[in-house]
Amino acid sequence: MRSHSFYRLVFILLASGILRAQAIDEPPPREIQLVEKKAEQLTAKDASPLGLKAMTFAPSKWKHAETDHFIVHYRRVTEAQRVVREIEYTLWFVAQSLGATKERYAKKSHVYVFQDQKEWKDFLSQTPNPSWFASFAHGDNLFLHIGGVGERFDSETLAHETTHAVVARLYPGHRWPIWLNEGFAEYMSTASLAARKKVWTQGMQRGLSEASLPLAELVATTEYPASSANAGESGHKAVHRFYQSSQKLVRLLMNNFPKDRFPRFIDVILAGANFENAIVQVYGDQVKNYADFAKQYERFVK
């Protein structure tokens, strides 16, 4: 039997908010029932230009529903149901990985689920995005092309884009370095899926054969490489090299170092520290010096 002093300590921690802040929220249920609503019944309207633009495509065909954390606009309930199951889990998993409690992700984001390929292409042509995008996040909103019956459902891309939307929700007004933004989304695309399926994360991670950007060049990158759409095969390789190298760096931090340090590392970076100082400040007890960390990055495979 626990002593009176133990319960008194728990009461003090609860009252101060310390225990509550450290508590780990439960994952969402595997199946989340969608209940269709009329547009005027939604708890929040999306006034963003892209959201309003999406709704102009065959507006009478859009259906609407809400979950605890998303407002979903969709054509067919079959696709919407699967999207909701995966994005609710990814939201929870990413938030846990970043040490965020429910209060930080209470706001609802809008999700637009396109099914028809032509409709998606027409919509995409009216956005700043390349024509080859299958889905994208804009701020904390999601614009998804899921496809119809018989088409492959890409859970990894969905988790990647959901991660971007969750990061925007958890860090409003902050812009992550692009290597960190894309590397973390790439890492989460397999890590959240592995957690949901209850398998080993590293077992799902693909090889990093093209992750050849030197560390100094990677962390100094401030613009995306030219896309394959306008730079040919060399552009495609440059994009792939950047994404794999970014993922490699985040994998190194998440797989080889204490995971609970990563949110602090992000805070230090966002506070303005350069990469080298952030590594030494957060992981100084894990590496001999920054040169040692750079060697670990160079040798890291998986």
C-alpha positions in Angstrom: 0.0 0.0 0.0 1.3 3.4 -0.9 1.9 5.9 1.9 -0.1 9.1 2.6 3.0 11.1 1.5 2.9 9.5 -1.9 -0.6 10.6 -2.6 0.1 14.0 -1.2 3.0 14.3 -3.7 0.7 13.2 -6.6 -1.8 15.8 -5.5 0.8 18.6 -5.4 2.1 17.6 -8.9 -1.4 17.5 -10.3 -2.2 20.9 -8.8 1.0 22.4 -10.2 0.4 20.9 -13.7 3.7 19.0 -13.7 2.3 15.5 -13.8 -0.4 16.5 -16.2 2.1 17.9 -18.7 4.2 14.8 -18.5 1.3 12.4 -19.0 1.2 10.5 -22.3 -2.0 10.8 -24.1 -3.7 7.6 -25.3 -3.6 6.9 -29.1 -6.9 7.4 -31.0 -9.2 4.4 -31.6 -8.4 2.4 -34.7 -11.8 3.0 -36.2 -13.3 6.5 -36.1 -16.8 6.8 -37.3 -17.5 9.7 -39.7 -20.8 11.5 -39.3 -21.7 13.6 -42.2 -22.6 17.2 -41.5 -23.9 20.1 -43.6 -21.3 22.8 -44.3 -23.1 25.3 -42.1 -22.9 22.8 -39.2 -19.1 22.6 -39.1 -17.5 24.1 -36.1 -14.9 26.1 -38.1 -14.9 27.4 -41.6 -11.8 27.5 -43.7 -11.1 31.0 -45.0 -7.8 30.1 -46.6 -7.5 30.9 -50.3 -6.6 27.3 -51.2 -9.4 25.9 -49.2 -11.9 28.2 -50.8 -10.5 27.3 -54.2 -10.8 23.6 -53.5 -14.5 24.0 -52.7 -15.2 25.5 -56.1 -14.6 22.2 -57.9 -18.1 20.6 -58.2 -19.2 22.2 -55.0 -22.4 20.2 -54.8 -20.5 17.0 -54.6 -18.5 17.8 -51.4 -19.5 16.1 -48.2 -18.3 17.1 -44.8 -17.5 15.5 -41.4 -15.5 16.2 -38.3 -13.3 14.2 -36.0 -11.7 15.4 -32.7 -8.9 17.1 -34.6 -9.8 17.5 -38.3 -12.6 18.9 -40.4 -12.8 16.6 -43.5 -14.2 17.5 -46.9 -14.6 14.5 -49.2 -16.3 12.8 -52.1 -16.6 9.2 -51.0 -16.9 8.0 -47.4 -14.7 5.0 -48.2 -11.6 7.0 -48.9 -12.4 9.6 -46.2 -12.7 6.9 -43.6 -9.3 5.5 -44.3 -7.7 9.0 -44.4 -9.2 9.9 -41.0 -7.9 6.7 -39.4 -4.4 7.4 -40.6 -4.1 11.1 -40.1 -5.6 11.0 -36.5 -3.0 8.4 -35.6 -0.1 10.3 -37.3 -1.2 13.5 -35.5 -1.0 11.7 -32.2 2.3 9.9 -32.9 4.0 13.1 -34.2 2.8 15.1 -31.2 4.1 12.4 -28.8 7.4 12.3 -30.6 7.7 16.1 -30.1 6.6 16.0 -26.5 3.4 17.9 -27.2 0.3 17.5 -25.1 -3.3 17.8 -26.4 -3.6 21.4 -25.6 -1.0 22.2 -28.2 -2.9 20.5 -31.0 -6.4 21.2 -30.0 -7.2 23.4 -33.1 -8.9 21.6 -36.0 -7.3 21.6 -39.4 -9.2 21.2 -42.7 -8.6 18.2 -45.0 -9.7 18.1 -48.6 -9.8 14.6 -50.1 -9.9 14.5 -53.9 -10.7 11.2 -55.6 -10.9 12.1 -59.3 -7.6 12.4 -61.1 -8.7 15.1 -63.5 -10.3 17.2 -60.8 -7.1 17.0 -58.7 -4.9 18.0 -61.7 -7.2 21.0 -62.4 -7.1 22.1 -58.8 -3.3 21.6 -58.7 -2.8 23.7 -61.8 -4.3 26.6 -59.8 -1.8 26.3 -57.0 1.9 27.2 -56.8 2.8 23.5 -56.6 4.4 21.3 -59.3 2.1 19.3 -61.5 3.5 16.0 -60.2 2.3 16.6 -56.6 0.0 13.8 -55.4 -0.8 15.5 -52.1 0.5 18.5 -50.1 0.2 20.3 -46.8 -0.4 24.1 -46.8 0.1 25.4 -43.3 -1.8 23.1 -41.1 -4.4 22.1 -43.8 -4.1 19.0 -46.0 -4.9 18.6 -49.7 -4.9 15.0 -50.8 -5.5 13.0 -53.9 -6.3 9.5 -52.8 -7.5 8.0 -56.0 -10.4 5.7 -56.7 -11.2 2.0 -56.4 -8.2 -0.3 -57.2 -5.6 2.5 -57.0 -2.8 2.2 -54.5 -3.4 4.0 -51.2 0.0 5.6 -50.3 0.1 5.6 -46.5 3.7 6.9 -46.4 3.0 10.0 -48.4 -0.1 10.6 -46.4 1.9 10.4 -43.1 4.6 12.6 -44.6 2.2 15.4 -45.5 0.3 15.0 -42.3 3.5 15.5 -40.4 4.0 18.8 -42.1 0.5 19.9 -41.2 1.0 18.8 -37.5 4.4 20.7 -37.3 2.6 23.8 -38.6 0.0 23.4 -35.9 2.5 22.8 -33.1 4.9 25.5 -34.1 2.8 28.4 -35.4 4.8 31.3 -36.7 8.0 29.2 -36.8 9.7 28.1 -40.0 11.9 25.0 -39.6 15.1 24.7 -41.7 14.1 22.8 -44.8 16.5 19.8 -44.1 14.8 19.5 -40.7 11.3 20.0 -42.0 11.6 17.3 -44.8 13.9 15.0 -42.9 11.5 14.8 -40.0 8.5 14.3 -42.3 10.4 11.5 -44.1 11.3 9.9 -40.8 7.7 10.1 -39.5 6.3 8.6 -42.8 7.7 5.2 -41.8 8.0 5.6 -38.0 4.3 6.4 -37.5 3.2 3.7 -39.9 5.5 1.2 -38.0 4.0 2.2 -34.7 0.5 1.9 -35.9 1.2 -1.6 -37.3 3.2 -2.5 -34.2 6.4 -3.4 -36.0 10.0 -2.3 -35.6 10.6 1.2 -37.0 14.0 0.5 -38.4 12.8 -2.6 -40.1 10.5 -0.5 -42.3 13.1 2.1 -43.2 14.5 1.9 -46.7 18.2 2.2 -47.6 19.8 5.6 -48.0 21.9 4.9 -51.1 21.6 8.4 -52.4 22.0 10.3 -49.1 25.3 11.7 -50.2 25.1 15.4 -49.3 28.0 16.4 -47.0 26.7 17.5 -43.6 27.9 21.1 -43.9 26.2 21.5 -47.3 23.0 19.9 -46.1 22.5 22.1 -43.0 23.4 25.2 -45.0 20.7 24.5 -47.6 18.0 27.2 -47.6 16.2 26.4 -50.9 14.8 23.2 -52.4 16.7 21.8 -55.3 15.1 22.3 -58.7 12.4 19.7 -59.2 12.4 17.0 -61.8 9.5 18.8 -63.5 11.7 21.6 -64.7 15.3 20.3 -64.4 15.2 16.9 -66.1 16.9 13.8 -64.7 19.6 15.8 -62.9 16.9 17.7 -61.1 15.2 14.5 -60.0 18.4 13.1 -58.6 19.2 16.4 -56.8 15.7 16.3 -55.1 16.1 12.6 -54.2 19.6 13.3 -52.8 18.4 16.2 -50.7 15.4 14.3 -49.3 17.4 11.1 -48.5 20.2 13.2 -46.9 17.8 15.1 -44.7 16.1 11.8 -43.7 19.6 10.4 -42.9 20.4 13.2 -40.5 17.0 13.0 -38.7 17.3 9.2 -38.5 20.7 9.5 -36.9 19.4 11.8 -34.3 16.2 9.7 -33.6 17.7 6.2 -33.9 21.2 6.7 -32.3 20.5 9.3 -29.7 17.9 9.7 -26.9 14.6 10.4 -28.6 13.5 12.7 -25.8 16.3 15.1 -26.7 14.9 15.8 -30.1 12.1 18.3 -29.1 14.8 20.3 -27.2 17.1 20.2 -30.2 14.3 21.8 -32.3 13.7 24.5 -29.7 17.4 25.4 -29.7 17.4 25.5 -33.5 14.3 27.7 -33.6 15.8 30.0 -30.9 18.5 30.9 -33.5 21.4 28.6 -32.6 23.5 27.3 -35.5 23.5 23.6 -36.2 27.0 22.9 -34.7 26.2 24.8 -31.4 22.8 23.1 -31.2 24.4 19.6 -31.5 26.9 20.4 -28.8 24.4 22.0 -26.5 21.8 19.2 -26.7 23.9 16.1 -27.4 27.3 17.1 -25.9 27.3 14.2 -23.5 26.6 11.7 -26.4 29.5 12.8 -28.7 33.1 13.7 -28.1 32.8 16.9 -30.1 31.1 18.2 -33.2 33.7 16.6 -35.5 32.8 13.2 -33.9 29.1 13.8 -34.7 30.0 14.7 -38.3 31.9 11.4 -38.6 28.9 9.6 -37.3 26.7 11.2 -39.9 29.2 10.3 -42.7 29.2 6.6 -41.6 25.5 6.3 -40.8 23.6 3.9 -43.0 20.4 2.9 -41.0 
